[in-house]
Amino acid sequence: MSNFTTPLHLKPQFSKRFAIVLIGLHCGALLLLIPLILPIAVKLVLSLFVLMSAQHASHRHLQLNNHPLYGCILHYDKGLQLQTGQEAIASGSYNHPQLVILRVLGHTLVIWKDALDVQTFRQLRVYLRHANKSLRINT
């Protein structure tokens, strides 16, 4: 059982679940372009936008290349410390048994259950649940 004294180092790895969701979303968007009554040129441009979105999402959110929240440290009493040394509060975060959405300073990090080891993911959910309760009490 965690006593909230040890900080959590968040370094999520590649998530197969997130990859499946992203592939499904972008393939669905491409399939929905087929029955539309639009000129072929417009469909090709829209398809390029969908492919660019898939490329951006995979590099930024799936592989976590240069993501500002990757490698952050969560302190229960202080909040979140980014790699740059900047401290922030993850007040807009959401936790679910399968994923955690961490929102800090205009950045969002989606952490699926298979991206962290089981113990770290559980501790992250407990930290965020208690932090959200204390924020509601203090405001």
N, C-alpha and C positions, 0 to 999 in steps of 0.2 A: 504494500500500500504506500502510495506517495504521500509525503508530508509537505509538499510544495516548497521545499527548500532547495532542491536541485533543479537547475534550469534545464529546459528542453532544447536541444539542438535540432532544428528542423532542416533536414537534408533529404527531401523525398526523392525516390528513385522513379524510374519509368513505371507507369501504371498500365497494365493490360486492359483493365476495365475502362479507363479514360480513353485509351486508343480506340477501343471498340465503339464507344459512344461518339467520338469525333468522326470516325470513319462512317458510322451510320448516319450521322447528321449531314455530312457533306455529300455522301452518295444519295441520300434522300433528296437533298436540294437539287442535285444534278438530274435525278429521275423526274422530279416535278417540272423541270424545264421542258421535257419532251412533249407533253400534251398541250403546252401553251401555244396559242395561235399568235405567233410572233415571227418576224423574218428570221432567217437562219443567222444572219449577221448579229442580230440582237441576242439570240440564244447563245452564240459563240462568245460574245462579250460577257454575258452573264455567267457562262460556264467558266470563263477565265477568272472572274471575280470570286466564284466559289472555290476554284482551285487555289487562288492566292490566299483566301481565307483559311483553307485547309493547311497550306504551307506555313502561314503565320501561326496558326493555333498549334501546330505540331512543334515548331521550333520554340515558341515562347512558353506554352503551357504544358506541353507533353514532355519535351526534352529539357525544359527549364534553362535554355541558353540565355545567359545574362539576365535572369529574372531577379529583380531587386529584393524579393523576399526569400530567395533561396539562401540557405545557410544562416537564417536568423536564429536568434536565441530568445526563448520565451521565459521570462522571469515572472513568477506569480505576483509578487508585490510591486515590481517596477513596470511591468508591461513587456513590450517586445523590443528587442535591441537588434537593429539591422547590422549587416556586415560593415556598413560605413560608420558604425558607432552611434547612429541616430536612434533615439528611443521614441516609441510610439505606443498607442493603445489600440488593440484590435477590437474596437467597440462594435463594428459592423459585421462581425464574423458570424458564421452559421455552422452548427455542427449537427451531424446526422450519423446514425450507426455505420453508414457506408462511406461517407465523405465529410470533409471539413472545408469550408470556404473561408479563407483568411483574408480579410479586407483591412489594409493598413495604408494610410497616406495616398489614397487614390489607386493603389495597386491591389490586385486580387490574385491569390494563390489557391488553386483547387488541389486539395490533397485527398486522394482516394485511399481507401483502406489498404489496398495492396501496395501502396507507394512507400509506406513506413512499416517497420516491424510492429507486431501486434501490441506490445507493451507501450511503445512510444505513441502509437495512435490512440490508445486508450487514455494515456496520460494527457495528451493534447486535448481530447474531448472533455476530460474532467477539468483541466485548467480553464478552458474557455467557458464551460458551464458555470464554474464558480466565479470567474471574472465577470461574466455577464450579470450574474446575480448581484455582485458587489457594486457594479456600475449602476444598476437599477436602484439599489438601496441608497447610494450616495447622491443620486440626482434628484 
